[in-house]
Amino acid sequence: MIILNNGCSFSAKSFAVDPPPGEDGRCWAASYCDFLPGEIHNIAQRGSGIEVTRVPEKISSKFLEDAELTHFIYQIPHPTRQPMFEELGNDEEFYKTTLQIDRVWGIKDAPPIGIADLQRYRSSQGRGWINGVLKLLGRRFKEHGVEKKYKGTGWGEVTKTKYLQQNFLWHQLRHENKIFGRDVMDRYLKKALNGVNENVNIVRSKWPNVKIIILRYEETKIPLIYEYGKDWFKNTLSNYCKDNNITYIYEENFNTKWFKSNGLCDDKRHPNKAGAKLIADKIKEYL
């Protein structure tokens, strides 16, 4: 059994986080991949939205080039984790734009001078890890003051990051509480589904008989994020999977609110070891 897993921090490689000052113990974000049988290739990445580059890159690597993949598990990142293109009224142009915030970053000017963590996120090919960029995009300027968050950096860097925040849909919903009309959100949700479909087609083009499992573990603690994504997860993805012979794991309790309330998160949203094992046990039923 050879399994390829993709997703965001909800299924990325397990890691421990040091606790905030004054708190004891360590916070764990664990991956269900640690509890699955067979040979596991986990390319899920923290901070990721739905993207279309990691799967083809992994497929072309020496690790899977000649392998016979048996399962592709896609833990779907939230569909609002994508860059905004409000200026594009033409649907054809809009749907051709990237789903990946790191691609927008690569198109813009060089990374902010003085932020060492971001320097390595831009390579000569314009690719790289996106977690650092997304960490900046998730920070709030209003709470603690710019000087505490950006000590040692200049206003140019702050302005740059503000620009990126203003062009990240997740940030606008979570931190700015911006309300988008249904027609606007439907465009972004359709674009997210297009990204899911592209991943499915890429895998099936190489392994026509691979079993595909799509997993929903949903952010439900942030009101606007949850509101704009709940029907997409419950109905849109479900219908897509039915139409395309894909196993869809949609458990009512596979969400951040329930996991947190039941001690299955050490932080606010990421499964800990017990939470990851619960998800893995469910996945095993479908392998």
C-alpha atoms as one frame of an Amber mdcrd trajectory, in Angstrom:
protein
   0.000   0.000   0.000   1.442   3.346  -1.091  -0.392   6.457   0.057   0.090
  10.059  -1.049  -1.401  12.648   1.314  -1.888  16.337   0.613  -3.457  19.092
   2.698  -2.660  21.913   5.107  -1.442  22.017   8.728  -4.388  19.827   9.755
  -2.554  16.844   8.251   1.035  18.067   7.838   3.967  16.376   9.550   3.646
  16.208  13.340   5.451  18.834  15.366   5.586  20.220  18.901   5.109  23.877
  19.744   6.604  25.473  22.835   3.887  26.873  25.115   3.360  30.583  25.686
   5.121  32.091  28.713   3.524  31.023  31.970   1.996  27.835  30.596   3.272
  24.320  31.123   3.697  21.507  28.656   3.978  21.561  24.904   1.306  21.883
  22.253   1.195  19.092  19.702  -0.066  19.242  16.161  -0.115  15.648  14.982
  -0.724  14.113  11.581  -3.075  11.215  11.004  -0.465   9.970   8.530   1.548
   8.745  11.534  -1.187   6.202  12.251  -1.900   4.901   8.747  -0.506   1.625
   7.367   1.729   1.235   4.370   4.240   3.562   2.739   3.203   7.155   3.354
   4.250  10.198   1.337   2.904  13.244   3.135   3.237  16.514   1.203   0.704
  18.490   3.251   2.073  21.905   4.163   1.306  24.251   7.012  -0.369  27.450
   5.925  -1.461  25.996   2.615  -4.654  26.604   0.747  -5.833  24.479  -2.156
  -2.926  24.446  -4.582  -1.952  22.663  -7.779   1.835  22.410  -7.669   2.895
  20.006  -4.908   1.206  16.918  -6.366   2.822  17.114  -9.834   6.177  17.967
  -8.240   5.937  14.896  -5.997   4.765  12.675  -8.835   7.767  13.625 -10.935
  10.203  13.038  -8.065  12.281   9.889  -7.763  10.156   8.741  -4.806   7.001
   8.178  -6.851   8.164   8.237 -10.444   7.999   4.455 -10.837   5.733   3.629
  -7.899   2.221   2.218  -8.158   0.220   4.564  -5.962  -2.737   2.857  -4.307
  -4.356   5.778  -2.460  -4.461   9.538  -2.714  -5.832  11.256   0.405  -6.639
  14.932   0.074  -7.429  16.737   3.315  -9.011  19.818   1.833  -7.741  23.198
   3.083 -10.372  25.856   3.593 -11.496  27.287   0.231 -11.082  30.896   1.440
  -7.315  30.475   1.763  -6.636  32.066  -1.614  -5.597  35.453  -3.017  -8.220
  37.965  -4.045  -8.614  39.364  -7.538 -11.471  41.812  -7.072 -10.463  43.829
 -10.101 -11.145  40.916 -12.469 -14.780  41.042 -13.512 -14.274  38.667 -16.429
 -14.850  35.086 -15.288 -12.493  33.595 -17.851  -9.626  35.747 -16.608 -10.570
  35.227 -12.957 -10.554  31.433 -13.106  -7.163  31.435 -14.801  -5.530  33.300
 -11.912  -3.570  31.446  -9.277  -5.093  29.869  -6.185  -1.808  30.276  -4.350
  -0.842  33.319  -2.336   2.853  32.487  -2.760   2.453  32.906  -6.515   1.116
  36.401  -5.985   4.051  37.070  -3.693   6.459  35.915  -6.377   4.945  38.276
  -8.924   5.341  41.293  -6.649   8.510  43.060  -5.566  11.292  41.340  -3.654
  10.488  40.124  -0.109  10.737  42.746   2.642  14.310  43.582   3.556  15.086
  42.686   7.135  12.625  39.839   7.546  14.981  36.897   7.427  12.238  34.288
   7.654  10.786  35.542   4.386  13.990  35.830   2.421  14.140  32.101   1.815
  10.557  31.861   0.598  11.467  33.277  -2.785  13.732  31.328  -5.080  14.995
  32.173  -8.536  11.992  30.258  -9.875   9.591  32.247  -7.696   8.666  29.173
  -5.685   9.208  28.164  -2.097   7.646  27.562   1.262   4.646  29.770   1.924
   4.196  29.295   5.646   6.155  32.395   6.626   4.208  34.566   4.235   0.934
  33.258   5.572   2.006  33.808   9.158   2.468  37.458   8.322  -0.820  37.542
   6.491  -2.587  36.233   9.566  -1.192  38.804  11.978  -3.309  41.690  13.159
  -1.944  45.212  13.129  -4.670  46.551  15.398  -4.096  44.453  18.508  -0.522
  44.869  19.669   0.876  47.680  17.585   3.206  47.426  14.647   6.327  48.072
  16.705   5.893  44.849  18.696   5.198  42.646  15.712   7.812  44.181  13.443
  10.616  45.225  15.717  13.675  46.001  13.628  11.794  46.457  10.381  10.771
  49.624   8.604   7.471  51.059   7.515   8.144  49.857   3.993   7.932  46.247
   5.152   4.799  46.943   7.152   3.152  48.560   4.138   4.107  45.585   2.003
   2.572  43.134   4.412  -0.564  45.216   4.762  -0.941  45.069   0.995  -0.714
  41.296   1.031  -3.203  41.081   3.892  -5.668  43.142   1.918  -5.385  40.673
  -0.942  -5.843  37.457   1.042  -9.465  36.317   1.303  -8.973  34.415   4.571
  -7.493  37.489   6.245 -10.335  39.724   5.106 -12.912  37.349   6.556 -11.102
  36.442   9.746  -9.466  39.681  10.807 -11.340  42.442   9.007 -14.804  40.837
   9.235 -15.459  41.858   5.667 -18.786  40.739   4.258 -18.810  39.513   0.659
 -21.927  39.024  -1.403 -23.001  35.512  -2.302 -22.167  36.008  -5.974 -18.604
  37.079  -5.085 -18.049  34.159  -2.723 -19.491  31.714  -5.232 -16.724  32.681
  -7.662 -14.027  31.920  -5.103 -15.700  28.692  -4.017 -16.015  27.534  -7.637
 -12.369  28.370  -8.181 -11.434  26.307  -5.100 -13.373  23.330  -6.470 -11.554
  23.728  -9.778  -8.317  23.348  -7.817  -9.551  20.175  -6.137 -10.548  18.777
  -9.525  -7.157  19.593 -11.015  -5.411  17.625  -8.270  -7.721  14.675  -8.866
  -7.086  14.746 -12.607  -3.319  14.954 -12.150  -3.277  11.873  -9.934  -5.675
   9.875 -12.108  -3.761  10.699 -15.271  -0.779   8.791 -13.869  -2.623   6.163
 -11.809  -6.089   5.542 -13.329  -6.958   2.908 -10.702  -5.843   4.840  -7.627
  -8.395   5.138  -4.832  -9.036   8.776  -3.994 -10.230   9.823  -0.567 -11.212
  13.405   0.174 -11.283  14.317   3.847 -13.097  17.197   5.495 -11.653  18.584
   8.720 -13.200  22.026   8.891 -12.454  25.316  10.642 -15.701  26.015  12.538
 -14.576  28.378  15.316 -14.222  31.520  13.186 -17.732  32.780  12.324 -17.295
  34.271   8.837 -14.817  31.598   7.745 -17.271  28.915   8.811 -20.271  30.685
   7.285 -18.699  31.001   3.850 -17.374  27.458   3.735 -19.927  25.241   5.485
 -22.214  24.568   2.509 -19.212  24.073   0.227 -17.863  21.330   2.491 -21.216
  19.704   3.221 -22.858  19.799  -0.195 -20.585  21.026  -3.001 -17.710  18.682
  -2.194 -20.079  15.835  -1.442 -21.805  16.162  -4.814 -18.470  16.479  -6.593
 -17.232  13.255  -5.007 -20.425  11.379  -5.891 -20.147  12.519  -9.504 -16.487
  11.507  -9.753 -16.381   8.167  -7.902 -14.423   9.573  -4.965 -14.745   8.558
  -1.326 -15.699  11.568   0.767 -15.183  11.415   4.530 -17.515  13.938   6.089
 -17.931  13.331   9.801 -19.995  15.884  11.723 -17.423  15.963  14.528 -14.388
  16.418  12.284 -14.105  20.131  12.926 -12.057  22.489  15.067 -14.824  23.384
  17.522 -15.682  19.792  18.407 -12.050  18.682  18.593 -11.164  21.598  20.870
 -14.157  20.965  23.146 -13.256  17.293  23.478  -9.552  17.646  24.240  -8.405
  16.571  20.785  -6.499  19.832  20.146  -3.612  21.154  22.221  -3.985  24.532
  20.543  -7.194  25.995  19.118  -7.591  23.961  15.952  -4.887  21.419  15.090
  -5.482  17.767  16.014  -3.169  16.439  18.727  -2.072  12.808  18.838  -5.439
  11.569  20.094  -7.262  13.655  17.496  -4.998  12.485  14.680  -5.519   8.868
  15.707  -9.308   9.344  15.654  -9.118  10.665  12.082  -6.743   7.881  11.045
  -9.083   5.207  12.413 -11.889   6.609  10.268  -9.676   6.722   7.164  -8.676
   3.080   7.700 -12.312   2.075   7.270 -12.063   3.221   3.634  -8.603   1.987
   2.667
